[in-house]
Amino acid sequence: MMESLQARLRELTLKSIPKINPDELDPSVSLFDLGADSLDHAKLLIAIEDELGIEIEDEDINQLETIDALASYCASRRPSRS
């Protein structure tokens, strides 16, 4: 499940932040190191909330700079599907 979530987050990232080169999008590298700014990051987090139906807490935002971190966070907050 984590791989499909990571793939979905990768797609959302590239759609929300088109300046990021898909070939350079490593799940363990900070989006800021790939050229994203705080506005890009905010747009991505909003897209993730809308797409996955979760709420990202304000106090957690600064920890969510990589696809890996986003995937772990989202997986822990998604309702389980039976």
N, C-alpha and C positions, 0 to 999 in steps of 0.2 A: 504494500500500500504506500510506503514511503516513497518508492520510486515514481509511482504515478502522481503523487502529490508534488514531488520535486519537479517533474515534467510540467505539470500544470502551473506551478509557480514560475518556472523558467519562461513559459509562454506568456504569462501575465507580465513578467518583468520586461521582456522584450517588447511587448505591446505598449506597456505604460512608459517605458524609457527607451525610445527608439535610438537614442544616441549610443547605447551600449552595443558593441560589436558582438554578435552571437558567437563567434569563434573564440572570444575572450571571456565569455560568461562561465566562470568556474564557480561551482556552488559553494566553495570555501573562501572565495575572495570577496572582500567588502565591495558593495555596489558603488560606494564613494570612490574607491580606488579604480573603478572602471569608468568613472566620469559622471556618475549621478550626483545631483546636488540635493539639498534638503527638500525642495519642491518636488523633484522627481520621486524621491523616497515617499513623500506624503501621498502623491498620486498613486503610487504602487500599493501602499498600505490600504488606501480607500478601495482600490480595485480588488484587493484580496478580501477585504471585509465583504464587499458586495458579492463577489463570486463564490466565496466559501461559506457565507452566512455566519461569520464569526465576528466578535468584537475584539479589536486589538486595544489593550489597555494603554493609556498614555504613558504610564511609568515604564512600560516595556519597549517602547518605540526605539530607544537608543541602542538596545541590544539586538535589534533585528536588521543587521546590515548585510547579511549573506543569505543566499538561498538555503543553505543548510540550517541556519538559525531560524529562518522563516518556516521551513518545513517542520522542524521540531516543535516550534511554537504552535503552528496551525494544527498539527496532528494531536497535540494535547488539548486543543479546544474544540475540535470538531465533534459533533455528536456521532456516536458509534452507529453504524448501519447494521441492522440485523438481516 
